[in-house]
């Protein structure tokens, strides 16, 4: 992950155990929309973090959860590349849309 993302793009800490990595994307306003976009456009599956919150309406929209339980290091590297592309494309599209609506 560190190889592919800087902290301004995707913030995360390497977990000490478990099967999931939690991260936050500054500026991401609709994680549900991004999850669909990432799967449809780059074939990478992530889950909106708010899905796991007891208060989804108050949850951080920029939080996403990734699983690394059943992937090889090579697959994880490819997944990171796809996630980076998806985030970049999605953020560019949403920023362009925001400028258009101003």
C-alpha positions, 0 to 999 in steps of 0.5 A: 500500500505504501508503494502505491499511495501517499497520505494525501490520497489514502490514509491507513495503518498496517494492521497487526492482525486480522484480515482487513485493512481500514483506510480513509480517502480525504475528500471522498464524499460518497463511499457507496458510489465509489465502491460501485465505481471501483468495481465497475471501472477497475474490477477492484472490490472494497466496502464502504466503511460506514457499512460496519458503523452502528451509526452509518449516517454519522460515519466517515464517508471517506472510510473504506475497508479492504480484505487481504485474506485470500490474495497473494502478494502479486494479487495484492499489488495488482489490487492496489494499482487498480484501487489507485486508478479507481480513486484517481478517476473517481475523484477527478470525475466528482471534482469536475462535476462539482465545478460544473454545478457551481 
